[in-house]
């Protein structure tokens, strides 16, 4: 069963936040995804969207058609009545080809006391899992980065990072689906389209999917 709901709180006038677990007893991210799926599949009237975070989820609703008290009760009931099923039964494995010529590649190598070739070998040697989507349409946070490539975000974020840029920060890696500002370290670029509004779903990568990067010559 899904863990008991610790708290349901208002999030503005058109959403609520659900906290599952606690600071001292966090639950696995997969359980939060399972909770989000339970809410989506409950057929709650006037529910517009459910967004997953690392420790909470947010449920957005139409405030002209439902009150916070009504939605809070319906969401809580959905979690209590629904057993947790595997949230990623349709997970897909992806291979993304990358040309490793990013603006920060050499600096990453120097900061990590590695050669450029070693950075590429380590990055392509990992198997990454899509934790969740956020920041920009189709931006997937991928966990599983090798500790040897761990770096904080850049001190000065760029005002524009080109679409397709492959980057790292902390213990995560990602591909920028659109041209946006960004503070991650750029290792290279891919021609793979991470977001296409004419595709169903528009985002190529979905939570639970796995990713491997392949180096282009």
SULLIN-V544999 format. One record per pair of residues at least 4 apart in sequence whose C-alpha atoms are under 8 Angstrom apart, sorted by the first residue. I is the first residue (numbers start at 1). GAP is how many residues later the second one is. Records with the same first field share a line. If there is no record, write none. Layout:
I=GAP + GAP
This chain:
1=81 + 82 + 83
2=29 + 32 + 33 + 77 + 78 + 80 + 81 + 82
3=17 + 18
4=16 + 17 + 76
5=13 + 14 + 15 + 16 + 71 + 74
6=12 + 13 + 14 + 15 + 16
7=10 + 11 + 12 + 13
8=8 + 9 + 10 + 11 + 64
9=7 + 8 + 9
10=5 + 6 + 7 + 58
11=4 + 5 + 6 + 47
12=4
13=50 + 55
14=46 + 47 + 48 + 49 + 54
15=43 + 44 + 45 + 46 + 53
16=42 + 43 + 44 + 52 + 56
17=39 + 40 + 41 + 42
18=38 + 39 + 40 + 41
19=36 + 37 + 38
20=6 + 7 + 12 + 35 + 36
21=4 + 5 + 6
22=4 + 5
26=29
27=4 + 5 + 28
28=4
29=4 + 25 + 26 + 102
30=4 + 57
31=4 + 53 + 56
32=4 + 20 + 22 + 23 + 24 + 25
33=4 + 19 + 54
34=4 + 50 + 51 + 52 + 53
35=4 + 44 + 49
36=4 + 14 + 15 + 16 + 21
37=4 + 50
38=4 + 40 + 41 + 44 + 45 + 46
39=4 + 5 + 11 + 36 + 39 + 40
40=4 + 9 + 10
42=36
44=30 + 31
46=15 + 16 + 19 + 20
47=12 + 13 + 14 + 15
48=11 + 12 + 13 + 14
49=10 + 11 + 12
50=7 + 8 + 9 + 10
51=6 + 7 + 8
52=4 + 5 + 6 + 80
53=4 + 5 + 79
54=78
61=5 + 10
62=4
63=4 + 5
66=4 + 5
67=4
68=4
69=4
70=4
71=4
72=4
73=4
74=4
75=4
76=4
77=4
78=4
79=4
87=121
88=119 + 120 + 121
91=115 + 116 + 117 + 118 + 119
92=116 + 117 + 118
93=116 + 117 + 118 + 119
94=115 + 116 + 117 + 118
95=116 + 117 + 118 + 119
96=94 + 96 + 115 + 116 + 117 + 118
97=93 + 94 + 95 + 116 + 117 + 118 + 119
98=68 + 90 + 91 + 92 + 93 + 115 + 116 + 117 + 118
99=89 + 90 + 91 + 116 + 117 + 118
100=5 + 20 + 87 + 88 + 89 + 115 + 116
101=4 + 86 + 87 + 88
102=63 + 64 + 84 + 85 + 86 + 87
103=83 + 84 + 85
104=4 + 81 + 82 + 83
105=4 + 11 + 14 + 80 + 81 + 82 + 83
106=4 + 9 + 10
107=4
108=4 + 11 + 41 + 77
109=4 + 5 + 6 + 7 + 9 + 10
110=4 + 5
112=36 + 37 + 38 + 39
114=4 + 5
115=4
116=4
117=4
118=4
119=4 + 30
120=4 + 95
121=4
122=4 + 24 + 27
123=22 + 23 + 90
124=88 + 89 + 90 + 91
125=87 + 88
126=18 + 19 + 20 + 86 + 87
127=17 + 83 + 84 + 85
128=14 + 15 + 16 + 17 + 82 + 83 + 84
129=13 + 14 + 15 + 78 + 79 + 80 + 81 + 82
130=10 + 11 + 12 + 13 + 75 + 76 + 77 + 78 + 79 + 80 + 81
131=9 + 10 + 11 + 12 + 76 + 77
132=8 + 9 + 10 + 74 + 75
133=4 + 5 + 6 + 7 + 8 + 73 + 74
134=4 + 5 + 6 + 7
135=4
136=41 + 42
137=40 + 41 + 58 + 66
138=39 + 56 + 57 + 64 + 65 + 66 + 67
139=35 + 36 + 37 + 38 + 55
140=34 + 35 + 65 + 66 + 67
141=31 + 32 + 33
142=30 + 31 + 32
143=28 + 29 + 30
144=27 + 28
145=4 + 5 + 26 + 27 + 28
146=4 + 25
147=24
149=22
150=19 + 20 + 21
151=17 + 18 + 19 + 20
152=17 + 18
153=16 + 17 + 30 + 31 + 32
154=29 + 30 + 31
155=28
156=27
157=24 + 25 + 26 + 27
158=23 + 24 + 25
159=21 + 22 + 23
160=19 + 20 + 21 + 22
161=4 + 15 + 18 + 19 + 20 + 21
162=14 + 16 + 17 + 18
163=12 + 13 + 14 + 15 + 16 + 17
164=11 + 12 + 13 + 14 + 25 + 26 + 27 + 28 + 29 + 30
165=10 + 11 + 12 + 21 + 22 + 23 + 24 + 25
166=7 + 8 + 9 + 10 + 20 + 21 + 22 + 23 + 24
167=6 + 7 + 8 + 9 + 17 + 18 + 19 + 20 + 21
168=4 + 5 + 6 + 16 + 17 + 18 + 19
169=4 + 15 + 16
175=19
176=4 + 18
177=16 + 17 + 18
178=17
193=11
194=9 + 10 + 11
195=7 + 8 + 9
196=6 + 7 + 8
197=5 + 6
198=4
199=4
205=4
